[in-house]
Amino acid sequence: MEKALQAKWEGKVSAKLSNATVDQIWPLFTDFFNFQKWFPSLSTCHGIHGTNGDPGCIRYCSGFSIPSNVGDKPVSWSKERLIAVDHAQHSLTYEIVDSNIGFESYVSTVKIVPGSDPGDDHDHQCGCAIEWSFTVDPVEGWALDDLVRKYEEGIQRMAQKMEASFGNRVKTSTGQMGRKSFCKASQIQRQPNMASIYRLLQHPQVVSCRGDLLRRPW
């Protein structure tokens, strides 16, 4: 009864990505069943109902850093249902339908927004930002500030991992292009000059052994 009378907790954290765009980051979140690729400490994430990325689908997540509220410290887990997806606004909302971490009436919204260069008067886009907000009933054993701090740590590490993945792709792509260009230039430089070969074959020492070379099996 006392818990029911308490106001819901609300929290919001954000992270800026200078070298990744909204269009690059947004698909990583709509890939709802594979969030373990990006979120730190999340060891498992897979679909248990519905189609990945469609409203109504449910994923199973386990291994995150928020401890379970069951004795003997078993692995933390939650089942999360995607409620809404807005591709135009790059926003999605999900809820926890079951867990062993004590989160009740938990609803979370993630939104990817364009960044801007603060020194640019024309407000040109510069990277993007991830905004993550949540509401939840007060969680036993936690203070709201501590929970928000946990989310802040998680979103910063997640943003770094996401941004680094695109940085590596650019670097790899550039490196491959550089190698191809170098090889192409080298091939051009190695193309035979027929006039030079003819002059070489007319050299007295080459003429004297040319017949012997042609008779050899190579």
C-alpha positions as CSV (number, residue, x, y, z in Angstrom):
1,M,0.0,0.0,0.0
2,E,2.8,2.4,0.9
3,K,4.6,1.7,-2.4
4,A,1.4,2.3,-4.4
5,L,1.1,5.7,-2.8
6,Q,4.7,6.7,-3.8
7,A,5.2,8.8,-6.9
8,K,6.8,7.0,-9.9
9,W,10.4,7.6,-10.5
10,E,11.4,9.4,-13.6
11,G,14.8,9.7,-15.1
12,K,16.5,10.8,-18.3
13,V,20.1,10.5,-19.6
14,S,21.7,11.3,-22.9
15,A,24.9,10.8,-24.8
16,K,26.4,12.7,-27.7
17,L,28.0,11.0,-30.7
18,S,30.1,13.4,-32.8
19,N,31.1,10.9,-35.6
20,A,27.8,9.0,-36.2
21,T,24.6,10.2,-37.7
22,V,20.9,9.5,-36.8
23,D,20.5,7.2,-39.8
24,Q,23.5,5.1,-38.6
25,I,22.5,4.8,-35.0
26,W,18.7,4.4,-35.3
27,P,18.9,0.9,-36.9
28,L,21.0,-0.4,-34.0
29,F,18.0,0.3,-31.7
30,T,15.3,-1.1,-34.0
31,D,17.3,-4.3,-34.1
32,F,15.5,-5.0,-30.9
33,F,16.6,-8.6,-30.5
34,N,20.3,-7.9,-30.7
35,F,20.9,-5.2,-28.1
36,Q,23.7,-7.2,-26.4
37,K,25.9,-6.0,-29.3
38,W,26.0,-2.5,-27.9
39,F,24.9,-2.3,-24.3
40,P,27.7,-2.9,-21.8
41,S,27.4,-5.9,-19.4
42,L,24.4,-7.3,-21.3
43,S,25.5,-10.8,-22.1
44,T,22.3,-12.1,-23.7
45,C,19.5,-10.7,-25.7
46,H,17.3,-12.6,-28.1
47,G,13.7,-12.6,-29.3
48,I,11.1,-14.8,-27.6
49,H,8.0,-13.5,-29.3
50,G,7.0,-11.7,-32.5
51,T,9.1,-10.2,-35.3
52,N,12.3,-8.2,-34.5
53,G,11.6,-4.5,-34.5
54,D,7.8,-4.7,-34.7
55,P,5.5,-3.4,-31.9
56,G,4.4,-6.2,-29.7
57,C,7.6,-8.2,-30.0
58,I,9.3,-9.4,-26.8
59,R,13.0,-9.9,-26.1
60,Y,14.8,-11.7,-23.3
61,C,17.8,-9.9,-21.7
62,S,20.1,-11.1,-19.1
63,G,23.5,-10.4,-17.5
64,F,23.2,-6.6,-17.0
65,S,24.8,-4.8,-14.1
66,I,21.6,-4.1,-12.1
67,P,21.5,-7.0,-9.6
68,S,18.6,-9.3,-9.1
69,N,16.4,-9.1,-6.1
70,V,16.5,-12.8,-5.5
71,G,18.9,-14.4,-3.1
72,D,22.2,-16.1,-4.0
73,K,22.8,-13.5,-6.7
74,P,21.4,-15.3,-9.8
75,V,21.8,-13.8,-13.2
76,S,19.7,-10.7,-13.7
77,W,17.1,-11.0,-16.4
78,S,14.1,-9.2,-17.9
79,K,11.5,-9.7,-20.6
80,E,10.9,-6.5,-22.5
81,R,8.1,-5.8,-25.0
82,L,8.4,-3.2,-27.7
83,I,5.3,-0.9,-27.4
84,A,5.8,1.7,-30.1
85,V,8.2,2.6,-32.9
86,D,8.2,5.9,-34.7
87,H,10.7,5.8,-37.6
88,A,10.0,9.4,-38.6
89,Q,10.9,10.7,-35.2
90,H,13.5,8.0,-34.5
91,S,11.9,7.0,-31.3
92,L,10.9,3.7,-29.7
93,T,9.2,2.8,-26.4
94,Y,9.3,-0.5,-24.5
95,E,8.2,-1.9,-21.2
96,I,9.4,-4.6,-18.8
97,V,6.7,-7.3,-18.6
98,D,8.7,-9.6,-16.2
99,S,12.0,-9.6,-14.4
100,N,13.9,-10.6,-11.3
101,I,15.4,-7.1,-10.7
102,G,12.4,-5.6,-8.9
103,F,11.4,-3.2,-11.7
104,E,7.6,-2.8,-11.8
105,S,5.5,-0.6,-14.2
106,Y,8.8,0.1,-16.0
107,V,8.4,2.0,-19.3
108,S,11.4,3.4,-21.3
109,T,11.7,5.6,-24.4
110,V,14.8,5.9,-26.5
111,K,15.1,8.7,-29.1
112,I,17.9,9.6,-31.5
113,V,18.1,13.3,-32.3
114,P,20.4,15.2,-34.7
115,G,23.3,17.0,-33.1
116,S,24.4,20.5,-34.0
117,D,27.7,22.4,-34.0
118,P,27.3,25.0,-31.2
119,G,29.7,27.3,-33.0
120,D,27.7,27.2,-36.2
121,D,25.2,30.0,-36.7
122,H,23.4,28.0,-39.4
123,D,22.8,25.1,-37.0
124,H,24.3,22.5,-39.3
125,Q,24.0,18.9,-38.1
126,C,27.0,17.5,-36.3
127,G,26.6,13.9,-35.2
128,C,23.6,12.9,-33.1
129,A,22.5,12.3,-29.6
130,I,20.8,9.4,-27.8
131,E,18.1,10.4,-25.3
132,W,17.0,7.7,-22.9
133,S,14.1,8.3,-20.5
134,F,12.3,6.0,-18.1
135,T,9.5,5.7,-15.5
136,V,9.3,3.0,-12.9
137,D,7.8,2.4,-9.5
138,P,10.3,3.0,-6.7
139,V,12.7,0.1,-6.6
140,E,13.5,-1.5,-3.3
141,G,17.1,-1.1,-2.3
142,W,17.8,1.7,-4.7
143,A,17.7,5.5,-4.7
144,L,16.6,7.3,-7.8
145,D,19.9,9.2,-8.2
146,D,21.9,6.0,-8.0
147,L,19.7,4.4,-10.7
148,V,20.0,7.4,-13.0
149,R,23.8,7.3,-12.4
150,K,23.8,3.6,-13.5
151,Y,21.9,4.5,-16.7
152,E,24.3,7.4,-17.3
153,E,27.3,5.1,-17.1
154,G,25.6,2.6,-19.4
155,I,24.6,5.0,-22.1
156,Q,28.0,6.7,-22.3
157,R,29.8,3.3,-22.7
158,M,27.1,2.2,-25.2
159,A,27.5,5.4,-27.3
160,Q,31.3,5.0,-27.3
161,K,30.9,1.4,-28.6
162,M,28.5,2.4,-31.3
163,E,30.5,5.3,-32.5
164,A,33.7,3.3,-32.5
165,S,32.1,0.7,-34.7
166,F,31.3,3.2,-37.4
167,G,34.8,4.8,-37.0
168,N,36.4,1.4,-37.6
169,R,34.2,0.8,-40.7
170,V,35.3,4.2,-42.2
171,K,39.0,3.5,-41.3
172,T,38.8,0.0,-42.8
173,S,37.0,1.2,-45.9
174,T,39.6,4.0,-46.4
175,G,42.5,1.6,-45.9
176,Q,41.1,-0.8,-48.5
177,M,40.7,2.0,-51.0
178,G,44.2,3.2,-50.3
179,R,45.6,-0.3,-50.9
180,K,43.6,-0.7,-54.1
181,S,44.8,2.6,-55.4
182,F,48.4,1.8,-54.5
183,C,48.2,-1.6,-56.2
184,K,46.6,-0.1,-59.3
185,A,49.4,2.5,-59.5
186,S,52.0,-0.1,-59.0
187,Q,50.5,-2.3,-61.8
188,I,50.6,0.7,-64.1
189,Q,54.2,1.4,-63.3
190,R,55.1,-2.3,-63.9
191,Q,53.5,-2.4,-67.3
192,P,56.2,-3.4,-69.9
193,N,57.6,-0.8,-72.3
194,M,58.0,-2.7,-75.6
195,A,60.5,-0.2,-76.9
196,S,62.7,-0.7,-73.9
197,I,62.5,-4.5,-74.2
198,Y,63.5,-4.3,-77.9
199,R,66.5,-2.2,-77.1
200,L,67.5,-4.6,-74.3
201,L,67.2,-7.6,-76.6
202,Q,69.6,-5.9,-79.1
203,H,72.3,-5.5,-76.4
204,P,75.4,-7.5,-77.5
205,Q,75.5,-9.6,-74.4
206,V,71.8,-10.4,-74.6
207,V,72.1,-11.3,-78.3
208,S,74.9,-13.7,-77.6
209,C,72.8,-15.7,-75.1
210,R,69.3,-15.1,-76.5
211,G,69.3,-18.4,-78.4
212,D,70.4,-20.3,-75.3
213,L,67.6,-18.7,-73.2
214,L,65.0,-19.7,-75.7
215,R,66.2,-23.3,-75.7
216,R,65.8,-23.6,-72.0
217,P,62.6,-25.3,-70.7
218,W,61.2,-22.4,-68.7
